[in-house]
């Protein structure tokens, strides 16, 4: 078990969540897309937004796809 796995397990348990329901790979993929395609500080904020949307009933995979699509279509920053 990696440090990340241990952290997710303990953090989820602390919050009363089932660690097996945490889509770690999906969240990390969205964070990567946002960090590389938009702006680095947008990665954790996007993960938070994803959590809010899922908490309100959205499907995690749908939210991830929508955020990744948005990040991947984001115009490059001006030089």
PDB file with SEQRES, HELIX, SHEET and CRYST1 records, atoms N, CA, C and O in Angstrom:
SEQRES   1 A   79  UNK UNK UNK UNK UNK UNK UNK UNK UNK UNK UNK UNK UNK          
SEQRES   2 A   79  UNK UNK UNK UNK UNK UNK UNK UNK UNK UNK UNK UNK UNK          
SEQRES   3 A   79  UNK UNK UNK UNK UNK UNK UNK UNK UNK UNK UNK UNK UNK          
SEQRES   4 A   79  UNK UNK UNK UNK UNK UNK UNK UNK UNK UNK UNK UNK UNK          
SEQRES   5 A   79  UNK UNK UNK UNK UNK UNK UNK UNK UNK UNK UNK UNK UNK          
SEQRES   6 A   79  UNK UNK UNK UNK UNK UNK UNK UNK UNK UNK UNK UNK UNK          
SEQRES   7 A   79  UNK                                                          
HELIX    1 AA1 UNK A    3  UNK A   14  1                                  12    
HELIX    2 AA2 UNK A   19  UNK A   21  5                                   3    
HELIX    3 AA3 UNK A   24  UNK A   37  1                                  14    
HELIX    4 AA4 UNK A   42  UNK A   55  1                                  14    
HELIX    5 AA5 UNK A   60  UNK A   72  1                                  13    
CRYST1    1.000    1.000    1.000  90.00  90.00  90.00 P 1           1          
ATOM      1  N   UNK A   1       0.849  -1.172   0.000  1.00  0.00           N  
ATOM      2  CA  UNK A   1       0.000   0.000   0.000  1.00  0.00           C  
ATOM      3  C   UNK A   1       0.898   1.241   0.000  1.00  0.00           C  
ATOM      4  O   UNK A   1       1.834   1.333   0.794  1.00  0.00           O  
ATOM      5  N   UNK A   2       0.611   2.186  -0.888  1.00  0.00           N  
ATOM      6  CA  UNK A   2       1.422   3.395  -0.999  1.00  0.00           C  
ATOM      7  C   UNK A   2       1.021   4.416   0.066  1.00  0.00           C  
ATOM      8  O   UNK A   2       0.003   4.269   0.743  1.00  0.00           O  
ATOM      9  N   UNK A   3       1.843   5.443   0.194  1.00  0.00           N  
ATOM     10  CA  UNK A   3       1.506   6.530   1.119  1.00  0.00           C  
ATOM     11  C   UNK A   3       0.175   7.169   0.735  1.00  0.00           C  
ATOM     12  O   UNK A   3      -0.630   7.515   1.599  1.00  0.00           O  
ATOM     13  N   UNK A   4      -0.046   7.321  -0.571  1.00  0.00           N  
ATOM     14  CA  UNK A   4      -1.311   7.902  -1.017  1.00  0.00           C  
ATOM     15  C   UNK A   4      -2.483   7.016  -0.613  1.00  0.00           C  
ATOM     16  O   UNK A   4      -3.496   7.514  -0.122  1.00  0.00           O  
ATOM     17  N   UNK A   5      -2.357   5.720  -0.813  1.00  0.00           N  
ATOM     18  CA  UNK A   5      -3.429   4.796  -0.429  1.00  0.00           C  
ATOM     19  C   UNK A   5      -3.715   4.871   1.066  1.00  0.00           C  
ATOM     20  O   UNK A   5      -4.871   4.898   1.490  1.00  0.00           O  
ATOM     21  N   UNK A   6      -2.653   4.903   1.851  1.00  0.00           N  
ATOM     22  CA  UNK A   6      -2.836   4.997   3.309  1.00  0.00           C  
ATOM     23  C   UNK A   6      -3.516   6.310   3.686  1.00  0.00           C  
ATOM     24  O   UNK A   6      -4.413   6.333   4.529  1.00  0.00           O  
ATOM     25  N   UNK A   7      -3.085   7.403   3.056  1.00  0.00           N  
ATOM     26  CA  UNK A   7      -3.672   8.709   3.339  1.00  0.00           C  
ATOM     27  C   UNK A   7      -5.158   8.723   2.981  1.00  0.00           C  
ATOM     28  O   UNK A   7      -5.986   9.142   3.790  1.00  0.00           O  
ATOM     29  N   UNK A   8      -5.495   8.272   1.789  1.00  0.00           N  
ATOM     30  CA  UNK A   8      -6.896   8.271   1.351  1.00  0.00           C  
ATOM     31  C   UNK A   8      -7.744   7.419   2.288  1.00  0.00           C  
ATOM     32  O   UNK A   8      -8.852   7.809   2.656  1.00  0.00           O  
ATOM     33  N   UNK A   9      -7.233   6.275   2.665  1.00  0.00           N  
ATOM     34  CA  UNK A   9      -7.975   5.398   3.576  1.00  0.00           C  
ATOM     35  C   UNK A   9      -8.241   6.100   4.908  1.00  0.00           C  
ATOM     36  O   UNK A   9      -9.379   6.132   5.375  1.00  0.00           O  
ATOM     37  N   UNK A  10      -7.209   6.654   5.512  1.00  0.00           N  
ATOM     38  CA  UNK A  10      -7.366   7.316   6.813  1.00  0.00           C  
ATOM     39  C   UNK A  10      -8.213   8.576   6.708  1.00  0.00           C  
ATOM     40  O   UNK A  10      -9.061   8.820   7.565  1.00  0.00           O  
ATOM     41  N   UNK A  11      -7.997   9.381   5.669  1.00  0.00           N  
ATOM     42  CA  UNK A  11      -8.767  10.615   5.505  1.00  0.00           C  
ATOM     43  C   UNK A  11     -10.242  10.309   5.265  1.00  0.00           C  
ATOM     44  O   UNK A  11     -11.115  10.968   5.830  1.00  0.00           O  
ATOM     45  N   UNK A  12     -10.518   9.317   4.434  1.00  0.00           N  
ATOM     46  CA  UNK A  12     -11.907   8.931   4.172  1.00  0.00           C  
ATOM     47  C   UNK A  12     -12.575   8.445   5.453  1.00  0.00           C  
ATOM     48  O   UNK A  12     -13.700   8.837   5.763  1.00  0.00           O  
ATOM     49  N   UNK A  13     -11.884   7.602   6.183  1.00  0.00           N  
ATOM     50  CA  UNK A  13     -12.443   7.099   7.442  1.00  0.00           C  
ATOM     51  C   UNK A  13     -12.693   8.239   8.423  1.00  0.00           C  
ATOM     52  O   UNK A  13     -13.714   8.249   9.111  1.00  0.00           O  
ATOM     53  N   UNK A  14     -11.779   9.193   8.493  1.00  0.00           N  
ATOM     54  CA  UNK A  14     -11.933  10.347   9.385  1.00  0.00           C  
ATOM     55  C   UNK A  14     -13.200  11.138   9.055  1.00  0.00           C  
ATOM     56  O   UNK A  14     -13.841  11.702   9.942  1.00  0.00           O  
ATOM     57  N   UNK A  15     -13.551  11.169   7.766  1.00  0.00           N  
ATOM     58  CA  UNK A  15     -14.723  11.911   7.309  1.00  0.00           C  
ATOM     59  C   UNK A  15     -15.979  11.047   7.233  1.00  0.00           C  
ATOM     60  O   UNK A  15     -17.024  11.504   6.769  1.00  0.00           O  
ATOM     61  N   UNK A  16     -15.876   9.808   7.686  1.00  0.00           N  
ATOM     62  CA  UNK A  16     -17.031   8.919   7.664  1.00  0.00           C  
ATOM     63  C   UNK A  16     -17.386   8.419   6.279  1.00  0.00           C  
ATOM     64  O   UNK A  16     -18.547   8.119   5.998  1.00  0.00           O  
ATOM     65  N   UNK A  17     -16.388   8.329   5.413  1.00  0.00           N  
ATOM     66  CA  UNK A  17     -16.592   7.868   4.039  1.00  0.00           C  
ATOM     67  C   UNK A  17     -15.990   6.486   3.855  1.00  0.00           C  
ATOM     68  O   UNK A  17     -15.115   6.064   4.611  1.00  0.00           O  
ATOM     69  N   UNK A  18     -16.473   5.797   2.845  1.00  0.00           N  
ATOM     70  CA  UNK A  18     -15.934   4.492   2.485  1.00  0.00           C  
ATOM     71  C   UNK A  18     -14.747   4.709   1.546  1.00  0.00           C  
ATOM     72  O   UNK A  18     -14.938   5.191   0.430  1.00  0.00           O  
ATOM     73  N   UNK A  19     -13.532   4.370   1.966  1.00  0.00           N  
ATOM     74  CA  UNK A  19     -12.357   4.596   1.126  1.00  0.00           C  
ATOM     75  C   UNK A  19     -12.453   3.939  -0.255  1.00  0.00           C  
ATOM     76  O   UNK A  19     -11.858   4.429  -1.215  1.00  0.00           O  
ATOM     77  N   UNK A  20     -13.187   2.851  -0.357  1.00  0.00           N  
ATOM     78  CA  UNK A  20     -13.297   2.171  -1.652  1.00  0.00           C  
ATOM     79  C   UNK A  20     -14.118   2.969  -2.654  1.00  0.00           C  
ATOM     80  O   UNK A  20     -14.106   2.664  -3.847  1.00  0.00           O  
ATOM     81  N   UNK A  21     -14.825   3.982  -2.185  1.00  0.00           N  
ATOM     82  CA  UNK A  21     -15.638   4.801  -3.083  1.00  0.00           C  
ATOM     83  C   UNK A  21     -14.900   6.042  -3.575  1.00  0.00           C  
ATOM     84  O   UNK A  21     -15.479   6.864  -4.285  1.00  0.00           O  
ATOM     85  N   UNK A  22     -13.634   6.183  -3.204  1.00  0.00           N  
ATOM     86  CA  UNK A  22     -12.848   7.346  -3.602  1.00  0.00           C  
ATOM     87  C   UNK A  22     -12.154   7.033  -4.927  1.00  0.00           C  
ATOM     88  O   UNK A  22     -11.278   6.170  -4.971  1.00  0.00           O  
ATOM     89  N   UNK A  23     -12.537   7.730  -6.018  1.00  0.00           N  
ATOM     90  CA  UNK A  23     -11.934   7.456  -7.325  1.00  0.00           C  
ATOM     91  C   UNK A  23     -10.602   8.188  -7.493  1.00  0.00           C  
ATOM     92  O   UNK A  23     -10.507   9.167  -8.233  1.00  0.00           O  
ATOM     93  N   UNK A  24      -9.587   7.700  -6.801  1.00  0.00           N  
ATOM     94  CA  UNK A  24      -8.296   8.382  -6.743  1.00  0.00           C  
ATOM     95  C   UNK A  24      -7.736   8.638  -8.132  1.00  0.00           C  
ATOM     96  O   UNK A  24      -7.322   9.759  -8.427  1.00  0.00           O  
ATOM     97  N   UNK A  25      -7.713   7.641  -8.981  1.00  0.00           N  
ATOM     98  CA  UNK A  25      -7.145   7.794 -10.316  1.00  0.00           C  
ATOM     99  C   UNK A  25      -7.887   8.862 -11.113  1.00  0.00           C  
ATOM    100  O   UNK A  25      -7.269   9.646 -11.832  1.00  0.00           O  
ATOM    101  N   UNK A  26      -9.195   8.893 -10.987  1.00  0.00           N  
ATOM    102  CA  UNK A  26     -10.012   9.871 -11.703  1.00  0.00           C  
ATOM    103  C   UNK A  26      -9.729  11.286 -11.204  1.00  0.00           C  
ATOM    104  O   UNK A  26      -9.569  12.209 -12.002  1.00  0.00           O  
ATOM    105  N   UNK A  27      -9.668  11.452  -9.896  1.00  0.00           N  
ATOM    106  CA  UNK A  27      -9.395  12.775  -9.325  1.00  0.00           C  
ATOM    107  C   UNK A  27      -8.004  13.253  -9.747  1.00  0.00           C  
ATOM    108  O   UNK A  27      -7.832  14.418 -10.104  1.00  0.00           O  
ATOM    109  N   UNK A  28      -7.024  12.369  -9.709  1.00  0.00           N  
ATOM    110  CA  UNK A  28      -5.675  12.748 -10.109  1.00  0.00           C  
ATOM    111  C   UNK A  28      -5.602  13.107 -11.595  1.00  0.00           C  
ATOM    112  O   UNK A  28      -4.853  14.006 -11.978  1.00  0.00           O  
ATOM    113  N   UNK A  29      -6.362  12.422 -12.420  1.00  0.00           N  
ATOM    114  CA  UNK A  29      -6.370  12.729 -13.855  1.00  0.00           C  
ATOM    115  C   UNK A  29      -6.948  14.119 -14.104  1.00  0.00           C  
ATOM    116  O   UNK A  29      -6.416  14.881 -14.911  1.00  0.00           O  
ATOM    117  N   UNK A  30      -8.036  14.446 -13.412  1.00  0.00           N  
ATOM    118  CA  UNK A  30      -8.618  15.783 -13.560  1.00  0.00           C  
ATOM    119  C   UNK A  30      -7.622  16.836 -13.076  1.00  0.00           C  
ATOM    120  O   UNK A  30      -7.420  17.854 -13.737  1.00  0.00           O  
ATOM    121  N   UNK A  31      -7.007  16.591 -11.932  1.00  0.00           N  
ATOM    122  CA  UNK A  31      -6.030  17.544 -11.395  1.00  0.00           C  
ATOM    123  C   UNK A  31      -4.878  17.763 -12.379  1.00  0.00           C  
ATOM    124  O   UNK A  31      -4.424  18.892 -12.563  1.00  0.00           O  
ATOM    125  N   UNK A  32      -4.411  16.695 -13.003  1.00  0.00           N  
ATOM    126  CA  UNK A  32      -3.331  16.809 -13.995  1.00  0.00           C  
ATOM    127  C   UNK A  32      -3.770  17.654 -15.179  1.00  0.00           C  
ATOM    128  O   UNK A  32      -3.039  18.541 -15.620  1.00  0.00           O  
ATOM    129  N   UNK A  33      -4.972  17.378 -15.699  1.00  0.00           N  
ATOM    130  CA  UNK A  33      -5.463  18.132 -16.851  1.00  0.00           C  
ATOM    131  C   UNK A  33      -5.585  19.616 -16.535  1.00  0.00           C  
ATOM    132  O   UNK A  33      -5.210  20.463 -17.346  1.00  0.00           O  
ATOM    133  N   UNK A  34      -6.109  19.926 -15.360  1.00  0.00           N  
ATOM    134  CA  UNK A  34      -6.276  21.334 -14.975  1.00  0.00           C  
ATOM    135  C   UNK A  34      -4.914  21.990 -14.726  1.00  0.00           C  
ATOM    136  O   UNK A  34      -4.669  23.106 -15.183  1.00  0.00           O  
ATOM    137  N   UNK A  35      -4.036  21.299 -14.006  1.00  0.00           N  
ATOM    138  CA  UNK A  35      -2.722  21.874 -13.701  1.00  0.00           C  
ATOM    139  C   UNK A  35      -1.917  22.152 -14.962  1.00  0.00           C  
ATOM    140  O   UNK A  35      -1.211  23.158 -15.040  1.00  0.00           O  
ATOM    141  N   UNK A  36      -2.017  21.273 -15.943  1.00  0.00           N  
ATOM    142  CA  UNK A  36      -1.226  21.426 -17.168  1.00  0.00           C  
ATOM    143  C   UNK A  36      -1.937  22.260 -18.221  1.00  0.00           C  
ATOM    144  O   UNK A  36      -1.284  22.918 -19.031  1.00  0.00           O  
ATOM    145  N   UNK A  37      -3.275  22.240 -18.221  1.00  0.00           N  
ATOM    146  CA  UNK A  37      -4.003  22.926 -19.275  1.00  0.00           C  
ATOM    147  C   UNK A  37      -4.542  24.289 -18.899  1.00  0.00           C  
ATOM    148  O   UNK A  37      -4.871  25.087 -19.777  1.00  0.00           O  
ATOM    149  N   UNK A  38      -4.639  24.573 -17.608  1.00  0.00           N  
ATOM    150  CA  UNK A  38      -5.213  25.844 -17.170  1.00  0.00           C  
ATOM    151  C   UNK A  38      -4.186  26.563 -16.300  1.00  0.00           C  
ATOM    152  O   UNK A  38      -3.466  27.442 -16.772  1.00  0.00           O  
ATOM    153  N   UNK A  39      -4.128  26.180 -15.023  1.00  0.00           N  
ATOM    154  CA  UNK A  39      -3.179  26.778 -14.087  1.00  0.00           C  
ATOM    155  C   UNK A  39      -3.033  25.840 -12.895  1.00  0.00           C  
ATOM    156  O   UNK A  39      -4.016  25.258 -12.436  1.00  0.00           O  
ATOM    157  N   UNK A  40      -1.808  25.692 -12.394  1.00  0.00           N  
ATOM    158  CA  UNK A  40      -1.543  24.725 -11.324  1.00  0.00           C  
ATOM    159  C   UNK A  40      -2.466  24.864 -10.117  1.00  0.00           C  
ATOM    160  O   UNK A  40      -2.998  23.856  -9.652  1.00  0.00           O  
ATOM    161  N   UNK A  41      -2.679  26.083  -9.584  1.00  0.00           N  
ATOM    162  CA  UNK A  41      -3.555  26.192  -8.415  1.00  0.00           C  
ATOM    163  C   UNK A  41      -5.005  25.790  -8.698  1.00  0.00           C  
ATOM    164  O   UNK A  41      -5.794  25.591  -7.774  1.00  0.00           O  
ATOM    165  N   UNK A  42      -5.342  25.675  -9.965  1.00  0.00           N  
ATOM    166  CA  UNK A  42      -6.695  25.243 -10.315  1.00  0.00           C  
ATOM    167  C   UNK A  42      -6.936  23.764 -10.044  1.00  0.00           C  
ATOM    168  O   UNK A  42      -8.084  23.327  -9.971  1.00  0.00           O  
ATOM    169  N   UNK A  43      -5.863  22.990  -9.893  1.00  0.00           N  
ATOM    170  CA  UNK A  43      -6.004  21.542  -9.689  1.00  0.00           C  
ATOM    171  C   UNK A  43      -6.720  21.213  -8.381  1.00  0.00           C  
ATOM    172  O   UNK A  43      -7.716  20.491  -8.417  1.00  0.00           O  
ATOM    173  N   UNK A  44      -6.263  21.704  -7.227  1.00  0.00           N  
ATOM    174  CA  UNK A  44      -6.987  21.362  -5.996  1.00  0.00           C  
ATOM    175  C   UNK A  44      -8.372  21.994  -5.936  1.00  0.00           C  
ATOM    176  O   UNK A  44      -9.302  21.416  -5.373  1.00  0.00           O  
ATOM    177  N   UNK A  45      -8.505  23.182  -6.519  1.00  0.00           N  
ATOM    178  CA  UNK A  45      -9.831  23.819  -6.526  1.00  0.00           C  
ATOM    179  C   UNK A  45     -10.797  22.999  -7.382  1.00  0.00           C  
ATOM    180  O   UNK A  45     -11.964  22.840  -7.027  1.00  0.00           O  
ATOM    181  N   UNK A  46     -10.316  22.489  -8.490  1.00  0.00           N  
ATOM    182  CA  UNK A  46     -11.157  21.648  -9.350  1.00  0.00           C  
ATOM    183  C   UNK A  46     -11.537  20.348  -8.662  1.00  0.00           C  
ATOM    184  O   UNK A  46     -12.657  19.863  -8.819  1.00  0.00           O  
ATOM    185  N   UNK A  47     -10.600  19.777  -7.891  1.00  0.00           N  
ATOM    186  CA  UNK A  47     -10.918  18.571  -7.127  1.00  0.00           C  
ATOM    187  C   UNK A  47     -12.016  18.863  -6.109  1.00  0.00           C  
ATOM    188  O   UNK A  47     -12.903  18.037  -5.890  1.00  0.00           O  
ATOM    189  N   UNK A  48     -11.954  20.030  -5.494  1.00  0.00           N  
ATOM    190  CA  UNK A  48     -12.996  20.435  -4.550  1.00  0.00           C  
ATOM    191  C   UNK A  48     -14.340  20.602  -5.273  1.00  0.00           C  
ATOM    192  O   UNK A  48     -15.369  20.127  -4.793  1.00  0.00           O  
ATOM    193  N   UNK A  49     -14.324  21.271  -6.417  1.00  0.00           N  
ATOM    194  CA  UNK A  49     -15.546  21.433  -7.200  1.00  0.00           C  
ATOM    195  C   UNK A  49     -16.123  20.082  -7.607  1.00  0.00           C  
ATOM    196  O   UNK A  49     -17.337  19.880  -7.586  1.00  0.00           O  
ATOM    197  N   UNK A  50     -15.238  19.166  -7.976  1.00  0.00           N  
ATOM    198  CA  UNK A  50     -15.678  17.819  -8.326  1.00  0.00           C  
ATOM    199  C   UNK A  50     -16.378  17.170  -7.138  1.00  0.00           C  
ATOM    200  O   UNK A  50     -17.432  16.554  -7.294  1.00  0.00           O  
ATOM    201  N   UNK A  51     -15.789  17.309  -5.947  1.00  0.00           N  
ATOM    202  CA  UNK A  51     -16.382  16.748  -4.746  1.00  0.00           C  
ATOM    203  C   UNK A  51     -17.747  17.356  -4.445  1.00  0.00           C  
ATOM    204  O   UNK A  51     -18.671  16.644  -4.051  1.00  0.00           O  
ATOM    205  N   UNK A  52     -17.879  18.664  -4.627  1.00  0.00           N  
ATOM    206  CA  UNK A  52     -19.180  19.303  -4.408  1.00  0.00           C  
ATOM    207  C   UNK A  52     -20.231  18.743  -5.369  1.00  0.00           C  
ATOM    208  O   UNK A  52     -21.344  18.408  -4.964  1.00  0.00           O  
ATOM    209  N   UNK A  53     -19.860  18.650  -6.636  1.00  0.00           N  
ATOM    210  CA  UNK A  53     -20.808  18.149  -7.634  1.00  0.00           C  
ATOM    211  C   UNK A  53     -21.215  16.704  -7.339  1.00  0.00           C  
ATOM    212  O   UNK A  53     -22.394  16.361  -7.423  1.00  0.00           O  
ATOM    213  N   UNK A  54     -20.251  15.868  -6.998  1.00  0.00           N  
ATOM    214  CA  UNK A  54     -20.549  14.468  -6.693  1.00  0.00           C  
ATOM    215  C   UNK A  54     -21.390  14.383  -5.423  1.00  0.00           C  
ATOM    216  O   UNK A  54     -22.320  13.580  -5.339  1.00  0.00           O  
ATOM    217  N   UNK A  55     -21.062  15.209  -4.444  1.00  0.00           N  
ATOM    218  CA  UNK A  55     -21.838  15.228  -3.215  1.00  0.00           C  
ATOM    219  C   UNK A  55     -23.284  15.620  -3.432  1.00  0.00           C  
ATOM    220  O   UNK A  55     -24.161  15.269  -2.643  1.00  0.00           O  
ATOM    221  N   UNK A  56     -23.523  16.341  -4.495  1.00  0.00           N  
ATOM    222  CA  UNK A  56     -24.890  16.759  -4.830  1.00  0.00           C  
ATOM    223  C   UNK A  56     -25.561  15.805  -5.804  1.00  0.00           C  
ATOM    224  O   UNK A  56     -26.647  16.086  -6.311  1.00  0.00           O  
ATOM    225  N   UNK A  57     -24.910  14.676  -6.063  1.00  0.00           N  
ATOM    226  CA  UNK A  57     -25.553  13.626  -6.840  1.00  0.00           C  
ATOM    227  C   UNK A  57     -25.027  13.375  -8.230  1.00  0.00           C  
ATOM    228  O   UNK A  57     -25.496  12.452  -8.896  1.00  0.00           O  
ATOM    229  N   UNK A  58     -24.068  14.159  -8.700  1.00  0.00           N  
ATOM    230  CA  UNK A  58     -23.516  13.938 -10.042  1.00  0.00           C  
ATOM    231  C   UNK A  58     -22.648  12.681 -10.044  1.00  0.00           C  
ATOM    232  O   UNK A  58     -22.057  12.322  -9.025  1.00  0.00           O  
ATOM    233  N   UNK A  59     -22.579  12.026 -11.180  1.00  0.00           N  
ATOM    234  CA  UNK A  59     -21.743  10.835 -11.334  1.00  0.00           C  
ATOM    235  C   UNK A  59     -20.278  11.250 -11.422  1.00  0.00           C  
ATOM    236  O   UNK A  59     -19.939  12.136 -12.206  1.00  0.00           O  
ATOM    237  N   UNK A  60     -19.400  10.624 -10.628  1.00  0.00           N  
ATOM    238  CA  UNK A  60     -17.982  11.008 -10.644  1.00  0.00           C  
ATOM    239  C   UNK A  60     -17.356  10.977 -12.041  1.00  0.00           C  
ATOM    240  O   UNK A  60     -16.619  11.892 -12.408  1.00  0.00           O  
ATOM    241  N   UNK A  61     -17.638   9.955 -12.804  1.00  0.00           N  
ATOM    242  CA  UNK A  61     -17.040   9.851 -14.141  1.00  0.00           C  
ATOM    243  C   UNK A  61     -17.517  10.977 -15.047  1.00  0.00           C  
ATOM    244  O   UNK A  61     -16.736  11.505 -15.838  1.00  0.00           O  
ATOM    245  N   UNK A  62     -18.791  11.350 -14.943  1.00  0.00           N  
ATOM    246  CA  UNK A  62     -19.327  12.442 -15.753  1.00  0.00           C  
ATOM    247  C   UNK A  62     -18.671  13.770 -15.374  1.00  0.00           C  
ATOM    248  O   UNK A  62     -18.270  14.541 -16.246  1.00  0.00           O  
ATOM    249  N   UNK A  63     -18.565  14.029 -14.088  1.00  0.00           N  
ATOM    250  CA  UNK A  63     -17.932  15.265 -13.625  1.00  0.00           C  
ATOM    251  C   UNK A  63     -16.479  15.313 -14.090  1.00  0.00           C  
ATOM    252  O   UNK A  63     -16.016  16.343 -14.579  1.00  0.00           O  
ATOM    253  N   UNK A  64     -15.770  14.214 -13.939  1.00  0.00           N  
ATOM    254  CA  UNK A  64     -14.370  14.159 -14.363  1.00  0.00           C  
ATOM    255  C   UNK A  64     -14.237  14.421 -15.854  1.00  0.00           C  
ATOM    256  O   UNK A  64     -13.374  15.192 -16.273  1.00  0.00           O  
ATOM    257  N   UNK A  65     -15.078  13.791 -16.655  1.00  0.00           N  
ATOM    258  CA  UNK A  65     -15.023  14.004 -18.102  1.00  0.00           C  
ATOM    259  C   UNK A  65     -15.282  15.460 -18.451  1.00  0.00           C  
ATOM    260  O   UNK A  65     -14.580  16.038 -19.282  1.00  0.00           O  
ATOM    261  N   UNK A  66     -16.284  16.052 -17.822  1.00  0.00           N  
ATOM    262  CA  UNK A  66     -16.629  17.442 -18.124  1.00  0.00           C  
ATOM    263  C   UNK A  66     -15.500  18.396 -17.742  1.00  0.00           C  
ATOM    264  O   UNK A  66     -15.162  19.295 -18.512  1.00  0.00           O  
ATOM    265  N   UNK A  67     -14.917  18.207 -16.563  1.00  0.00           N  
ATOM    266  CA  UNK A  67     -13.829  19.083 -16.137  1.00  0.00           C  
ATOM    267  C   UNK A  67     -12.577  18.875 -16.986  1.00  0.00           C  
ATOM    268  O   UNK A  67     -11.900  19.843 -17.334  1.00  0.00           O  
ATOM    269  N   UNK A  68     -12.266  17.640 -17.320  1.00  0.00           N  
ATOM    270  CA  UNK A  68     -11.100  17.379 -18.170  1.00  0.00           C  
ATOM    271  C   UNK A  68     -11.301  17.961 -19.554  1.00  0.00           C  
ATOM    272  O   UNK A  68     -10.388  18.566 -20.116  1.00  0.00           O  
ATOM    273  N   UNK A  69     -12.499  17.779 -20.109  1.00  0.00           N  
ATOM    274  CA  UNK A  69     -12.787  18.361 -21.427  1.00  0.00           C  
ATOM    275  C   UNK A  69     -12.630  19.878 -21.394  1.00  0.00           C  
ATOM    276  O   UNK A  69     -12.048  20.468 -22.305  1.00  0.00           O  
ATOM    277  N   UNK A  70     -13.152  20.503 -20.341  1.00  0.00           N  
ATOM    278  CA  UNK A  70     -13.033  21.953 -20.207  1.00  0.00           C  
ATOM    279  C   UNK A  70     -11.566  22.367 -20.108  1.00  0.00           C  
ATOM    280  O   UNK A  70     -11.136  23.300 -20.787  1.00  0.00           O  
ATOM    281  N   UNK A  71     -10.804  21.682 -19.274  1.00  0.00           N  
ATOM    282  CA  UNK A  71      -9.383  22.009 -19.111  1.00  0.00           C  
ATOM    283  C   UNK A  71      -8.605  21.802 -20.404  1.00  0.00           C  
ATOM    284  O   UNK A  71      -7.744  22.610 -20.752  1.00  0.00           O  
ATOM    285  N   UNK A  72      -8.908  20.717 -21.117  1.00  0.00           N  
ATOM    286  CA  UNK A  72      -8.181  20.416 -22.349  1.00  0.00           C  
ATOM    287  C   UNK A  72      -8.539  21.349 -23.495  1.00  0.00           C  
ATOM    288  O   UNK A  72      -7.799  21.442 -24.474  1.00  0.00           O  
ATOM    289  N   UNK A  73      -9.675  22.047 -23.382  1.00  0.00           N  
ATOM    290  CA  UNK A  73     -10.062  22.989 -24.423  1.00  0.00           C  
ATOM    291  C   UNK A  73      -9.758  24.439 -24.023  1.00  0.00           C  
ATOM    292  O   UNK A  73     -10.047  25.373 -24.771  1.00  0.00           O  
ATOM    293  N   UNK A  74      -9.170  24.612 -22.831  1.00  0.00           N  
ATOM    294  CA  UNK A  74      -8.884  25.951 -22.314  1.00  0.00           C  
ATOM    295  C   UNK A  74      -7.840  26.637 -23.191  1.00  0.00           C  
ATOM    296  O   UNK A  74      -6.836  26.025 -23.556  1.00  0.00           O  
ATOM    297  N   UNK A  75      -8.073  27.907 -23.529  1.00  0.00           N  
ATOM    298  CA  UNK A  75      -7.086  28.596 -24.367  1.00  0.00           C  
ATOM    299  C   UNK A  75      -5.768  28.778 -23.625  1.00  0.00           C  
ATOM    300  O   UNK A  75      -5.763  28.975 -22.409  1.00  0.00           O  
ATOM    301  N   UNK A  76      -4.657  28.715 -24.344  1.00  0.00           N  
ATOM    302  CA  UNK A  76      -3.351  28.895 -23.693  1.00  0.00           C  
ATOM    303  C   UNK A  76      -3.251  30.283 -23.058  1.00  0.00           C  
ATOM    304  O   UNK A  76      -3.868  31.246 -23.514  1.00  0.00           O  
ATOM    305  N   UNK A  77      -2.459  30.348 -22.001  1.00  0.00           N  
ATOM    306  CA  UNK A  77      -2.233  31.618 -21.337  1.00  0.00           C  
ATOM    307  C   UNK A  77      -1.469  32.569 -22.261  1.00  0.00           C  
ATOM    308  O   UNK A  77      -0.623  32.152 -23.052  1.00  0.00           O  
ATOM    309  N   UNK A  78      -1.782  33.821 -22.140  1.00  0.00           N  
ATOM    310  CA  UNK A  78      -1.073  34.831 -22.949  1.00  0.00           C  
ATOM    311  C   UNK A  78       0.369  34.924 -22.458  1.00  0.00           C  
ATOM    312  O   UNK A  78       0.634  34.856 -21.258  1.00  0.00           O  
ATOM    313  N   UNK A  79       1.305  35.081 -23.412  1.00  0.00           N  
ATOM    314  CA  UNK A  79       2.729  35.162 -23.020  1.00  0.00           C  
ATOM    315  C   UNK A  79       3.043  36.425 -22.247  1.00  0.00           C  
ATOM    316  O   UNK A  79       4.189  36.637 -21.851  1.00  0.00           O  
TER     317      UNK A  79                                                      
END                                                                             
